Amino acid sequence: MNSVLKNYASTLAMLAGVVAGGLAGALLPALSPYLKPFGDIFLNLLFVLVIPMVFCSITLSFCRLRSGGRLGALLLRTGMVFGLIWLLYGSAAYLTVLLSGPLSSAGLSVADAVLPAQRRADALVSAFSVPDFPQLFSKYSILPLMIFSALFGAGISAAGQKGAPMAKALEAGNESVMRAMDFLMKAAPVGLGCYFADSVASIGPDVLGGYLKVFVLYCLLALLLFAVVNPALVMFARGKSVLGPFWRHIIPPSLTALATASSSVAMPGNIEAARRIGADESVAGAVVPLSTNLLKAGSVAGAVLKVAFLMAFCGLGVPTPACIGIAVLAAVVSGAVANGGVTGDLLICSLVGVEPSMVGVVMIIGTIIDIPATLLNSQTNVVAALLADKYASK
């Protein structure tokens, strides 16, 4: 029990901070002007650190991808499986949003939160690129920075030995900025708590009901995906007779993921479970680690709810099906970049078209759905291996 609490210490601390901030904002709104600066300082430091973190992490990832080549081949082999799962999970979450109605009845006016409108062509250009190099390193340019980092990483790899000093410098920079981010996230309970206190005091306690609605909806959605959709995919991959072994072998790694708050720690158990259920050993050994880092199916479902809540909170109405694509991109980024949850949330703000300062709104959702999302991510990694084995054998 103590080890479980230790593994969830950061999540529980952030939940405690958010709850305390919400109560302070609702019961003692006069404290809001004194708490707001602490929330703003935390977010500003987060914005400053996330830019070098994205640059170093993605650049290094593409260095290794190009030099090894194996990850690219595996992505090609399992791309259809990942696409199918992303579509199913994103569509299920989007349908849940449509059936549930607005996720927040209290929020900001459009003028308070939304970036200036652009023509569609200009918006497309600015979403993927910037006209000047210094503009890359801005909280408003997360996606252009990611694209540049990928190109730069590929260039370093292509440079061979001449690029090695740059790769080594980036490794040192990445390690340093990750340590700095770890230090900053220790202050997240206080920073998010102060941010949330100001939100509740400014908008009203109705926003608390919106977060509760998101949590309940996600739990119901996760139960549907865990108990119905994933078993259906397993039957599609291996036949009805495999359902018994599936449930028998999936429980231990699922409990490991719950106890450790990490689907990565459950990865060895998931590889063994996929093998015992019937997947080829080489397929299981390759696809489960790849899924653990990139699939993030439970995070995709959660990201759709984040987009819907953010749009309601900022007065933008009901999301379009494009939110599924935004959710997939944000979830993949959160898995591909170390400490990428913040980056994924900032990317959501950028693609929705709201001020980066709104990132705190979606970070809170990530905290409250962390446990069921971890369980769903872990189970779906095994499902992906079984589906990939089905197609690999053809």
Protein Blocks (a to p, Z undefined) as FASTA:
>chain_A
ZZmmmmmmmmmmmmmmmmmmmmmmmmmmmlmmmmmmmmmmmmmmmmmmmmmmmmmmmmmm
mmmmmmnommmmmmmmmmmmmmmmmmmmmmmmmmmmmmnopabfbdcdfklmpccdddfk
lmmmmmmocfbfklmmccklmmmmmmmmmmmmmmmmmnmmmlmmmmmmmmmmmmmmmmmm
mmmmmmmmmmmmmmmmmmmmmnopklmmmmmmmmmmmmmmmmmmmmmmmmmmmmmmnojk
lmmmmmmmmmmmmmmmmmnopaklmmmmmmmmmmmnopafklmmmmmmmmmmmnommlmm
mmmmmmmmmmmmnonajadfklmmmmmmmmmmmmmpghklmmmmmmmmmmnopafklmmm
mmmmmmmmmmmmmmmmmmmmmmmmmmmmmmmmZZ
